Amino acid sequence: MKLSDVLTKERIVINLRGNDKSDALGKLVNAAKTSGKVTDEADLLKKVLERENIKSTGIGGGIGIPHAQTSGVIDIIACLGISSQGIEFNALDGKPVHLVFLIATKERTNSTYLGLLSRIARLFIDEPFKQKIITSTSPEEIMRLIIEKETE
């Protein structure tokens, strides 16, 4: 599964701002509603925050991949929040996060879910590509860049 299979321009939040990680995640969960695949927004946010309390999903390099499996969604979805100033995320490297990928899927879909998490990490290890995404000015441009990168 490619990121472009589950992420749409409607679920890309440029200039993501939040007082803290929880606030930013709430904004991404709100964006996830646009998919029509979220049946319980409160449960999705609760599961994402519970996962963050276990261990931060800030993987380093300015990337966070908060994720949850919940009965509050009917299919796998992704949202992307971009913060040029960075959000304190308690990341593994101690640095702020600039790209926040929210991944949600219904319960018991581990292989699809883990494959997508891995694919995101591989795509964004490319620093010049990551910087292009961070400095992009429109969701359409971001989707175009992601689709181009996935076809390399």
N, C-alpha and C positions, 0 to 999 in steps of 0.2 A: 504494500500500500504506500502510495506517495502522499506527501503532505498536501499537495494540490488536490488530492481526492477528497479531503475533508475540511480544507480551509477555503473560505471564500472572501472576497473583498469586503463583504458586509460584516465579517467577523474580524476585521483588522482595525485596531484602535491605534491611530497615530497620536503622538503626544499623550500617551497614557500617564496620568498623574494620579498620585495617591499619597495620602498622609503616611501610609505605611504599607507593608505587604498585604495585609488583610483588606485594606481599602482598594488597592489595585486589583486584587483577585475578585473582589465584589464587582468591580467594573467589567472585568472580563467575563464573569458569569452572566452579567446582564447582557453583554454582547452575544453570548452563546444562545440566548433566547431567540435571537433572530433566525436561528436555524430551523425552528419548528420541531426540533428533536428533543428539546428540554421539556419534560413534563413536571418537574419539581425543582425549581430554581433554588429554593432554600436548602433542599437536601444536597444538591450539587455543591453549593458553597460550603455547607457543613462538611461534606466528605473531602473536599479540596483542603480546607483548613485543618481537618484532622490529620490528613496525610502530611501537611507541612509541619504539624506539631511533632510528628514522629521523627522526621528528618527533612531539612530544607531540600527543595528540589532545585536550588540554585547550584548548577553543576560547575560553575566557574566560567571564565571567559566572557562574562557579561550576559550569560544565558540562564534563564529559569524555565523549567518545564513542569509546572504544577499539573498534577493529574489525579484523576479519581475514577473508580468504577462505581456506578450507582444505578439503582433502579429509577432514578430521576431523569434518565435520558433513554431514548429508544434506539439510538445508533451512535456510532463514534463521530465525534465532532472535534474541531480544533478552532481556537481563537488565538490571535497574536496581538500582543500589546507592545508598543515601542515607546521607550522613554529615553530621549536623548540625554537627559540629566542623570538618569539612573535611579533605581529604587533599591533601598536597603532590603536585602532578601536573605540575609544570613547565609550567603553563598559559601561554597567550599573554599574558595580563594579569598573570602572576606571582602570582595569588591562588589560594588553595586551592579544590579542587573539592568540591561538595556533592552533585551528581547525576552518577553514572557510569553511562552506558548502554553496555553491552557488546553489540555487534552482530557476529554471525558468520554466514557463509553459505558454501555450497560454492563452489568456484572457478569463475571465468568467469560470474558473475552481476552484472556491473557496474551495469546500469541499475537493477535492483531495489534493490541495495545502496546506491547513491549517492542514489537517491530517498528511501530511508528515513533516511539520515543528514541529508539536507536537511530532511525533514519534522520530525525531532526538533529540529533547530536552530530552525525556525520556531515550533513549539509552545512552546518554552521561552524564547523571547525576551520573553514576557509575564512580567514580574517578579512581580506578585501571584499568578499561577498557579504559578510556580516556587516561591514561598514556601509556598503551600498544600501542594504535594507534599512539600517538605522537612519541614514540620511535621506531616504526616499520621502517624497512629499505626497504620495497618494497610494491608497490601497490597490488601485489598478496597476501601478508601477511595481509594487511589491509582489503582486501575484505573477506578473510577467517575469520578474527576475527569478522567482522561485521555480516557475515552470521551465524556464530556460536552464537553470542549474540542474533540475531533476533529469533533463534530457541529455546532459553532457555524458 
